[in-house]
Amino acid sequence: MTDGRVHIVKAVNATVIGLDDAPRGDAEFDQGADRKYVLDPHGALTGVRPV
């Protein structure tokens, strides 16, 4: 928390991925990856680069 706001992506260890990367993210999650995945199919999350 740097500007009075909680940064959810950092707090829950989330990774923003594009729709093309969804199958890979799903496979990693099924194998027990220690992160959460947030789908951003339209690139609406500016300032956060998809993997």
WOLINVEN-V226615 format. One record per backbone hydrogen bond with DSSP energy under -0.5 kcal/mol. NH is the residue of the N-H (numbers start at 1). CO is the residue of the C=O. E is the energy in kcal/mol with one decimal. If there is no record, write none. Layout:
<<NH/CO/E> <NH/CO/E>>
//
This chain:
<<8/6/-1.1> <10/7/-0.5> <11/7/-2.3> <12/8/-2.3> <13/10/-0.7> <14/9/-2.8> <15/36/-2.5> <17/38/-2.6> <21/18/-1.0> <22/19/-1.2> <25/21/-2.4> <26/22/-2.6> <27/23/-2.2> <28/24/-2.5> <29/25/-2.4> <30/26/-2.4> <31/27/-1.4> <32/29/-1.6> <33/28/-2.1> <36/13/-1.8> <38/15/-2.4> <39/37/-0.5> <40/17/-2.4> <43/40/-1.1> <46/44/-1.7> <48/45/-1.5> <49/47/-0.5> <51/16/-1.5>>
//
